[in-house]
């Protein structure tokens, strides 16, 4: 990712003042891309699916990652998207054109992004299978959709509760973990509404810190899951 993708409040990109704590690789930002599988003992719900072969050649390794985690794809019956950007939805179809999830029975797409989801040709066979998803909707007894708009118009998180603990699968609240926990006011070029995304990021970081929730982020570096606390400035992320 070119470094110009980071914007200060007001939409201005960084220049010579580029924050030194952000690691660059050959002068570019590195973006991790994660999907999260929630196993309730019977079925597995998958939140997002990565990009398959629709974006960068270093992405699209979800089938291998599921194998490493010993997750049988045939147990994945429900998929829900945090939003419909290409690095989240295209894993529905494998690089060779086959379905990534042969036993899929429910496919949830945030209602405000159904048209966006149905606009691309690569996933055309899924267009009619998509069910609208609204904030507050329960995907199962333990998984509830939570509104988190800004990065995209229907951007949605998923609150997972189990054994008295809460995990928020928050999609694209943070793209650059080395910077945006400490400085949550910094925005990302691909935020559809940077002001709203900033407001949502601040609200959700505070919610997670105040309630000791675990969070799981699509673009947090491995392992992609951790806890939030308040720092001297902004917030801090502790990976699990
Ligand atoms: Zn993303």
py3Dmol code that shows the C-alpha trace and the ligand (Angstrom):
import py3Dmol

protein = """\
ATOM      1  CA  UNK A   1       0.000   0.000   0.000  1.00  0.00           C
ATOM      2  CA  UNK A   2       1.508   3.376  -0.897  1.00  0.00           C
ATOM      3  CA  UNK A   3       2.089   5.578   2.156  1.00  0.00           C
ATOM      4  CA  UNK A   4      -0.218   8.290   0.794  1.00  0.00           C
ATOM      5  CA  UNK A   5      -3.121   6.102   1.925  1.00  0.00           C
ATOM      6  CA  UNK A   6      -2.849   7.556   5.443  1.00  0.00           C
ATOM      7  CA  UNK A   7      -4.689  10.837   5.922  1.00  0.00           C
ATOM      8  CA  UNK A   8      -4.665  13.417   8.696  1.00  0.00           C
ATOM      9  CA  UNK A   9      -7.964  14.881   9.940  1.00  0.00           C
ATOM     10  CA  UNK A  10      -9.188  17.070   7.095  1.00  0.00           C
ATOM     11  CA  UNK A  11      -8.119  14.532   4.484  1.00  0.00           C
ATOM     12  CA  UNK A  12      -4.554  15.739   3.961  1.00  0.00           C
ATOM     13  CA  UNK A  13      -1.995  12.952   3.293  1.00  0.00           C
ATOM     14  CA  UNK A  14       1.204  12.740   5.323  1.00  0.00           C
ATOM     15  CA  UNK A  15       4.391  13.965   3.670  1.00  0.00           C
ATOM     16  CA  UNK A  16       7.739  14.607   5.374  1.00  0.00           C
ATOM     17  CA  UNK A  17       5.916  14.282   8.696  1.00  0.00           C
ATOM     18  CA  UNK A  18       5.123  10.611   8.028  1.00  0.00           C
ATOM     19  CA  UNK A  19       4.922   8.953  11.477  1.00  0.00           C
ATOM     20  CA  UNK A  20       8.217   7.139  12.164  1.00  0.00           C
ATOM     21  CA  UNK A  21       6.565   4.332  14.142  1.00  0.00           C
ATOM     22  CA  UNK A  22       4.857   2.972  11.004  1.00  0.00           C
ATOM     23  CA  UNK A  23       7.051   0.236   9.501  1.00  0.00           C
ATOM     24  CA  UNK A  24       7.503   0.441   5.747  1.00  0.00           C
ATOM     25  CA  UNK A  25       8.477  -2.420   3.464  1.00  0.00           C
ATOM     26  CA  UNK A  26      10.258  -1.199   0.347  1.00  0.00           C
ATOM     27  CA  UNK A  27       8.710   2.192   1.073  1.00  0.00           C
ATOM     28  CA  UNK A  28       5.146   0.848   1.258  1.00  0.00           C
ATOM     29  CA  UNK A  29       2.687   0.027   4.022  1.00  0.00           C
ATOM     30  CA  UNK A  30       1.961  -3.613   4.683  1.00  0.00           C
ATOM     31  CA  UNK A  31      -1.688  -4.603   5.068  1.00  0.00           C
ATOM     32  CA  UNK A  32      -2.610  -7.843   6.802  1.00  0.00           C
ATOM     33  CA  UNK A  33      -5.917  -9.365   5.665  1.00  0.00           C
ATOM     34  CA  UNK A  34      -7.789 -11.650   8.084  1.00  0.00           C
ATOM     35  CA  UNK A  35     -11.031 -13.580   8.235  1.00  0.00           C
ATOM     36  CA  UNK A  36     -12.467 -15.030  11.451  1.00  0.00           C
ATOM     37  CA  UNK A  37     -14.175 -18.370  12.028  1.00  0.00           C
ATOM     38  CA  UNK A  38     -16.556 -18.698  14.981  1.00  0.00           C
ATOM     39  CA  UNK A  39     -17.246 -22.288  16.018  1.00  0.00           C
ATOM     40  CA  UNK A  40     -20.362 -22.821  18.139  1.00  0.00           C
ATOM     41  CA  UNK A  41     -19.755 -26.568  18.340  1.00  0.00           C
ATOM     42  CA  UNK A  42     -22.169 -27.400  15.535  1.00  0.00           C
ATOM     43  CA  UNK A  43     -21.639 -24.983  12.678  1.00  0.00           C
ATOM     44  CA  UNK A  44     -18.941 -22.484  11.902  1.00  0.00           C
ATOM     45  CA  UNK A  45     -19.745 -18.889  11.006  1.00  0.00           C
ATOM     46  CA  UNK A  46     -17.102 -17.162   8.929  1.00  0.00           C
ATOM     47  CA  UNK A  47     -16.777 -13.380   9.104  1.00  0.00           C
ATOM     48  CA  UNK A  48     -15.289 -12.167   5.800  1.00  0.00           C
ATOM     49  CA  UNK A  49     -13.443 -14.341   3.303  1.00  0.00           C
ATOM     50  CA  UNK A  50     -10.346 -12.447   2.154  1.00  0.00           C
ATOM     51  CA  UNK A  51      -9.675 -11.505  -1.448  1.00  0.00           C
ATOM     52  CA  UNK A  52      -8.930 -14.877  -3.106  1.00  0.00           C
ATOM     53  CA  UNK A  53      -7.133 -13.985  -6.381  1.00  0.00           C
ATOM     54  CA  UNK A  54      -9.043 -10.716  -6.869  1.00  0.00           C
ATOM     55  CA  UNK A  55      -6.368  -8.388  -5.467  1.00  0.00           C
ATOM     56  CA  UNK A  56      -2.706  -8.662  -4.513  1.00  0.00           C
ATOM     57  CA  UNK A  57      -0.811 -11.929  -5.180  1.00  0.00           C
ATOM     58  CA  UNK A  58       0.390 -12.000  -1.544  1.00  0.00           C
ATOM     59  CA  UNK A  59      -3.261 -12.331  -0.452  1.00  0.00           C
ATOM     60  CA  UNK A  60      -5.800 -15.103  -0.969  1.00  0.00           C
ATOM     61  CA  UNK A  61      -4.470 -17.801   1.339  1.00  0.00           C
ATOM     62  CA  UNK A  62      -7.669 -18.439   3.304  1.00  0.00           C
ATOM     63  CA  UNK A  63      -7.956 -22.125   2.246  1.00  0.00           C
ATOM     64  CA  UNK A  64      -4.409 -22.775   3.494  1.00  0.00           C
ATOM     65  CA  UNK A  65      -5.088 -20.813   6.710  1.00  0.00           C
ATOM     66  CA  UNK A  66      -8.251 -22.847   7.375  1.00  0.00           C
ATOM     67  CA  UNK A  67      -6.218 -25.999   6.834  1.00  0.00           C
ATOM     68  CA  UNK A  68      -3.550 -24.845   9.293  1.00  0.00           C
ATOM     69  CA  UNK A  69      -6.287 -24.128  11.844  1.00  0.00           C
ATOM     70  CA  UNK A  70      -7.754 -27.611  11.130  1.00  0.00           C
ATOM     71  CA  UNK A  71     -11.087 -26.081  10.159  1.00  0.00           C
ATOM     72  CA  UNK A  72     -13.118 -28.247   7.806  1.00  0.00           C
ATOM     73  CA  UNK A  73     -14.661 -25.937   5.163  1.00  0.00           C
ATOM     74  CA  UNK A  74     -17.707 -28.219   5.039  1.00  0.00           C
ATOM     75  CA  UNK A  75     -18.604 -27.046   8.557  1.00  0.00           C
ATOM     76  CA  UNK A  76     -18.815 -23.434   7.389  1.00  0.00           C
ATOM     77  CA  UNK A  77     -22.548 -22.963   6.789  1.00  0.00           C
ATOM     78  CA  UNK A  78     -22.866 -19.221   7.459  1.00  0.00           C
ATOM     79  CA  UNK A  79     -20.794 -16.359   6.057  1.00  0.00           C
ATOM     80  CA  UNK A  80     -21.317 -12.722   7.025  1.00  0.00           C
ATOM     81  CA  UNK A  81     -19.492  -9.746   5.581  1.00  0.00           C
ATOM     82  CA  UNK A  82     -18.393  -6.713   7.560  1.00  0.00           C
ATOM     83  CA  UNK A  83     -18.642  -4.789   4.268  1.00  0.00           C
ATOM     84  CA  UNK A  84     -18.309  -5.467   0.563  1.00  0.00           C
ATOM     85  CA  UNK A  85     -14.778  -4.330  -0.336  1.00  0.00           C
ATOM     86  CA  UNK A  86     -12.871  -6.787  -2.481  1.00  0.00           C
ATOM     87  CA  UNK A  87     -10.497  -7.970   0.246  1.00  0.00           C
ATOM     88  CA  UNK A  88     -13.470  -9.228   2.272  1.00  0.00           C
ATOM     89  CA  UNK A  89     -15.856 -10.850  -0.189  1.00  0.00           C
ATOM     90  CA  UNK A  90     -13.947 -12.496  -3.023  1.00  0.00           C
ATOM     91  CA  UNK A  91     -12.898 -15.550  -1.029  1.00  0.00           C
ATOM     92  CA  UNK A  92     -16.382 -16.923  -1.784  1.00  0.00           C
ATOM     93  CA  UNK A  93     -14.825 -18.130  -5.045  1.00  0.00           C
ATOM     94  CA  UNK A  94     -11.476 -19.922  -5.176  1.00  0.00           C
ATOM     95  CA  UNK A  95      -8.755 -18.908  -7.620  1.00  0.00           C
ATOM     96  CA  UNK A  96      -9.722 -21.854  -9.853  1.00  0.00           C
ATOM     97  CA  UNK A  97     -13.361 -20.696  -9.995  1.00  0.00           C
ATOM     98  CA  UNK A  98     -14.879 -23.284  -7.652  1.00  0.00           C
ATOM     99  CA  UNK A  99     -16.998 -22.342  -4.635  1.00  0.00           C
ATOM    100  CA  UNK A 100     -14.832 -21.792  -1.573  1.00  0.00           C
ATOM    101  CA  UNK A 101     -17.576 -23.100   0.759  1.00  0.00           C
ATOM    102  CA  UNK A 102     -19.584 -25.937  -0.791  1.00  0.00           C
ATOM    103  CA  UNK A 103     -21.968 -26.350   2.200  1.00  0.00           C
ATOM    104  CA  UNK A 104     -22.785 -22.650   2.545  1.00  0.00           C
ATOM    105  CA  UNK A 105     -26.452 -22.116   3.424  1.00  0.00           C
ATOM    106  CA  UNK A 106     -26.640 -18.489   4.666  1.00  0.00           C
ATOM    107  CA  UNK A 107     -24.810 -15.493   3.218  1.00  0.00           C
ATOM    108  CA  UNK A 108     -25.308 -12.161   5.007  1.00  0.00           C
ATOM    109  CA  UNK A 109     -24.450  -8.830   3.393  1.00  0.00           C
ATOM    110  CA  UNK A 110     -25.045  -5.470   5.134  1.00  0.00           C
ATOM    111  CA  UNK A 111     -28.334  -4.177   3.729  1.00  0.00           C
ATOM    112  CA  UNK A 112     -26.887  -0.810   2.692  1.00  0.00           C
ATOM    113  CA  UNK A 113     -24.294  -2.589   0.536  1.00  0.00           C
ATOM    114  CA  UNK A 114     -26.449  -5.205  -1.198  1.00  0.00           C
ATOM    115  CA  UNK A 115     -26.334  -3.264  -4.482  1.00  0.00           C
ATOM    116  CA  UNK A 116     -22.552  -2.910  -4.216  1.00  0.00           C
ATOM    117  CA  UNK A 117     -22.251  -6.640  -3.583  1.00  0.00           C
ATOM    118  CA  UNK A 118     -24.410  -7.405  -6.604  1.00  0.00           C
ATOM    119  CA  UNK A 119     -22.535  -5.089  -8.954  1.00  0.00           C
ATOM    120  CA  UNK A 120     -19.499  -7.275  -9.672  1.00  0.00           C
ATOM    121  CA  UNK A 121     -19.375 -10.172 -12.156  1.00  0.00           C
ATOM    122  CA  UNK A 122     -16.916 -12.423 -10.308  1.00  0.00           C
ATOM    123  CA  UNK A 123     -19.441 -13.317  -7.589  1.00  0.00           C
ATOM    124  CA  UNK A 124     -22.523 -13.235  -9.813  1.00  0.00           C
ATOM    125  CA  UNK A 125     -23.724 -16.694  -8.786  1.00  0.00           C
ATOM    126  CA  UNK A 126     -24.001 -15.414  -5.199  1.00  0.00           C
ATOM    127  CA  UNK A 127     -25.965 -12.270  -5.976  1.00  0.00           C
ATOM    128  CA  UNK A 128     -29.376 -13.838  -5.376  1.00  0.00           C
ATOM    129  CA  UNK A 129     -28.206 -15.832  -2.380  1.00  0.00           C
ATOM    130  CA  UNK A 130     -27.249 -12.747  -0.358  1.00  0.00           C
ATOM    131  CA  UNK A 131     -29.573 -11.970   2.567  1.00  0.00           C
ATOM    132  CA  UNK A 132     -29.737  -8.431   3.962  1.00  0.00           C
ATOM    133  CA  UNK A 133     -28.103  -7.895   7.336  1.00  0.00           C
ATOM    134  CA  UNK A 134     -29.149  -5.161   9.775  1.00  0.00           C
ATOM    135  CA  UNK A 135     -27.580  -3.885  13.020  1.00  0.00           C
ATOM    136  CA  UNK A 136     -29.003  -5.733  16.017  1.00  0.00           C
ATOM    137  CA  UNK A 137     -29.678  -8.868  13.988  1.00  0.00           C
ATOM    138  CA  UNK A 138     -28.666 -12.151  15.631  1.00  0.00           C
ATOM    139  CA  UNK A 139     -26.803 -14.585  13.382  1.00  0.00           C
ATOM    140  CA  UNK A 140     -26.976 -17.167  16.150  1.00  0.00           C
ATOM    141  CA  UNK A 141     -27.573 -17.204  19.904  1.00  0.00           C
ATOM    142  CA  UNK A 142     -24.023 -15.852  20.383  1.00  0.00           C
ATOM    143  CA  UNK A 143     -23.419 -13.548  17.410  1.00  0.00           C
ATOM    144  CA  UNK A 144     -25.036 -10.136  16.976  1.00  0.00           C
ATOM    145  CA  UNK A 145     -24.467  -7.571  14.207  1.00  0.00           C
ATOM    146  CA  UNK A 146     -23.355  -4.115  15.404  1.00  0.00           C
ATOM    147  CA  UNK A 147     -23.442  -0.903  13.333  1.00  0.00           C
ATOM    148  CA  UNK A 148     -19.973   0.539  12.631  1.00  0.00           C
ATOM    149  CA  UNK A 149     -20.435   2.818   9.601  1.00  0.00           C
ATOM    150  CA  UNK A 150     -17.824   5.088   8.049  1.00  0.00           C
ATOM    151  CA  UNK A 151     -15.224   2.897   6.377  1.00  0.00           C
ATOM    152  CA  UNK A 152     -18.155   1.880   4.210  1.00  0.00           C
ATOM    153  CA  UNK A 153     -21.823   2.802   4.335  1.00  0.00           C
ATOM    154  CA  UNK A 154     -22.962  -0.546   5.752  1.00  0.00           C
ATOM    155  CA  UNK A 155     -19.802  -1.421   7.667  1.00  0.00           C
ATOM    156  CA  UNK A 156     -20.785  -3.836  10.436  1.00  0.00           C
ATOM    157  CA  UNK A 157     -19.102  -5.472  13.411  1.00  0.00           C
ATOM    158  CA  UNK A 158     -20.088  -8.739  15.072  1.00  0.00           C
ATOM    159  CA  UNK A 159     -20.318  -9.108  18.832  1.00  0.00           C
ATOM    160  CA  UNK A 160     -19.647 -12.665  19.918  1.00  0.00           C
ATOM    161  CA  UNK A 161     -20.456 -13.642  23.494  1.00  0.00           C
ATOM    162  CA  UNK A 162     -19.421 -16.872  25.158  1.00  0.00           C
ATOM    163  CA  UNK A 163     -18.742 -17.905  28.745  1.00  0.00           C
ATOM    164  CA  UNK A 164     -19.138 -14.345  30.035  1.00  0.00           C
ATOM    165  CA  UNK A 165     -16.602 -12.962  27.565  1.00  0.00           C
ATOM    166  CA  UNK A 166     -17.149 -10.726  24.563  1.00  0.00           C
ATOM    167  CA  UNK A 167     -15.235 -10.607  21.302  1.00  0.00           C
ATOM    168  CA  UNK A 168     -15.952  -7.869  18.796  1.00  0.00           C
ATOM    169  CA  UNK A 169     -15.051  -8.850  15.238  1.00  0.00           C
ATOM    170  CA  UNK A 170     -14.721  -5.285  14.036  1.00  0.00           C
ATOM    171  CA  UNK A 171     -13.785  -5.458  10.372  1.00  0.00           C
ATOM    172  CA  UNK A 172     -11.940  -2.338   9.204  1.00  0.00           C
ATOM    173  CA  UNK A 173     -11.937  -0.119  12.301  1.00  0.00           C
ATOM    174  CA  UNK A 174      -8.114  -0.038  12.146  1.00  0.00           C
ATOM    175  CA  UNK A 175      -6.001  -0.445   8.993  1.00  0.00           C
ATOM    176  CA  UNK A 176      -2.588   0.594  10.326  1.00  0.00           C
ATOM    177  CA  UNK A 177      -2.189  -0.865  13.832  1.00  0.00           C
ATOM    178  CA  UNK A 178       1.246   0.713  14.381  1.00  0.00           C
ATOM    179  CA  UNK A 179      -0.423   4.135  14.249  1.00  0.00           C
ATOM    180  CA  UNK A 180      -4.209   4.186  14.557  1.00  0.00           C
ATOM    181  CA  UNK A 181      -4.498   2.856  18.124  1.00  0.00           C
ATOM    182  CA  UNK A 182      -2.252   5.633  19.375  1.00  0.00           C
ATOM    183  CA  UNK A 183      -3.677   8.175  16.940  1.00  0.00           C
ATOM    184  CA  UNK A 184      -7.238   7.063  16.113  1.00  0.00           C
ATOM    185  CA  UNK A 185      -7.851  10.400  14.390  1.00  0.00           C
ATOM    186  CA  UNK A 186      -5.692   9.287  11.451  1.00  0.00           C
ATOM    187  CA  UNK A 187      -7.871   8.062   8.589  1.00  0.00           C
ATOM    188  CA  UNK A 188      -7.407   5.719   5.652  1.00  0.00           C
ATOM    189  CA  UNK A 189      -7.759   6.768   2.045  1.00  0.00           C
ATOM    190  CA  UNK A 190     -10.324   4.042   1.336  1.00  0.00           C
ATOM    191  CA  UNK A 191     -12.723   5.167   4.091  1.00  0.00           C
ATOM    192  CA  UNK A 192     -15.935   6.083   2.264  1.00  0.00           C
ATOM    193  CA  UNK A 193     -16.600   8.780   4.910  1.00  0.00           C
ATOM    194  CA  UNK A 194     -13.428   9.616   6.841  1.00  0.00           C
ATOM    195  CA  UNK A 195     -15.190  11.755   9.462  1.00  0.00           C
ATOM    196  CA  UNK A 196     -17.745   9.077  10.223  1.00  0.00           C
ATOM    197  CA  UNK A 197     -15.051   6.380  10.216  1.00  0.00           C
ATOM    198  CA  UNK A 198     -13.020   8.393  12.740  1.00  0.00           C
ATOM    199  CA  UNK A 199     -16.048   8.883  14.978  1.00  0.00           C
ATOM    200  CA  UNK A 200     -16.873   5.166  14.815  1.00  0.00           C
ATOM    201  CA  UNK A 201     -13.252   4.181  15.512  1.00  0.00           C
ATOM    202  CA  UNK A 202     -13.134   6.385  18.623  1.00  0.00           C
ATOM    203  CA  UNK A 203     -16.511   5.134  19.857  1.00  0.00           C
ATOM    204  CA  UNK A 204     -15.664   1.470  19.372  1.00  0.00           C
ATOM    205  CA  UNK A 205     -12.152   1.718  20.817  1.00  0.00           C
ATOM    206  CA  UNK A 206     -13.648   3.306  23.948  1.00  0.00           C
ATOM    207  CA  UNK A 207     -16.379   0.651  24.123  1.00  0.00           C
ATOM    208  CA  UNK A 208     -13.816  -2.169  23.850  1.00  0.00           C
ATOM    209  CA  UNK A 209     -11.460  -0.578  26.396  1.00  0.00           C
ATOM    210  CA  UNK A 210     -14.205   0.241  28.915  1.00  0.00           C
ATOM    211  CA  UNK A 211     -15.753  -3.220  28.770  1.00  0.00           C
ATOM    212  CA  UNK A 212     -12.533  -5.275  28.474  1.00  0.00           C
ATOM    213  CA  UNK A 213     -13.767  -6.795  25.215  1.00  0.00           C
ATOM    214  CA  UNK A 214     -11.437  -8.724  22.974  1.00  0.00           C
ATOM    215  CA  UNK A 215     -11.359  -7.448  19.431  1.00  0.00           C
ATOM    216  CA  UNK A 216     -10.567  -9.159  16.142  1.00  0.00           C
ATOM    217  CA  UNK A 217      -9.639  -7.005  13.164  1.00  0.00           C
ATOM    218  CA  UNK A 218      -9.518  -7.734   9.461  1.00  0.00           C
ATOM    219  CA  UNK A 219      -6.328  -5.690   9.129  1.00  0.00           C
ATOM    220  CA  UNK A 220      -4.597  -6.257  12.471  1.00  0.00           C
ATOM    221  CA  UNK A 221      -1.284  -8.064  12.217  1.00  0.00           C
ATOM    222  CA  UNK A 222      -1.096 -11.712  13.264  1.00  0.00           C
ATOM    223  CA  UNK A 223      -2.744 -13.045  15.397  1.00  0.00           C
ATOM    224  CA  UNK A 224      -5.336 -10.353  14.624  1.00  0.00           C
ATOM    225  CA  UNK A 225      -6.996 -10.695  18.047  1.00  0.00           C
ATOM    226  CA  UNK A 226      -6.264  -8.806  21.257  1.00  0.00           C
ATOM    227  CA  UNK A 227      -7.408  -6.445  23.969  1.00  0.00           C
ATOM    228  CA  UNK A 228      -7.650  -2.667  24.017  1.00  0.00           C
ATOM    229  CA  UNK A 229      -6.604  -0.391  26.834  1.00  0.00           C
ATOM    230  CA  UNK A 230      -6.210   3.355  27.124  1.00  0.00           C
ATOM    231  CA  UNK A 231      -2.713   4.694  26.493  1.00  0.00           C
ATOM    232  CA  UNK A 232      -1.032   7.972  27.414  1.00  0.00           C
ATOM    233  CA  UNK A 233      -2.353   9.184  24.105  1.00  0.00           C
ATOM    234  CA  UNK A 234      -5.143   7.300  22.403  1.00  0.00           C
ATOM    235  CA  UNK A 235      -5.338   3.553  22.960  1.00  0.00           C
ATOM    236  CA  UNK A 236      -3.069   0.526  23.147  1.00  0.00           C
ATOM    237  CA  UNK A 237      -3.500  -2.889  21.622  1.00  0.00           C
ATOM    238  CA  UNK A 238      -2.288  -6.043  23.331  1.00  0.00           C
ATOM    239  CA  UNK A 239      -2.274  -9.036  20.985  1.00  0.00           C
ATOM    240  CA  UNK A 240      -3.548 -12.303  22.485  1.00  0.00           C
TER     241      UNK A 240
END
"""
ligand_1 = """\
1
ZN
Zn -10.569 -4.132 4.370
"""
view = py3Dmol.view(width=600, height=400)
view.addModel(protein, "pdb")
view.setStyle({"model": 0}, {"cartoon": {"style": "trace"}})
view.addModel(ligand_1, "xyz")
view.setStyle({"model": 1}, {"stick": {}})
view.zoomTo()
view.show()
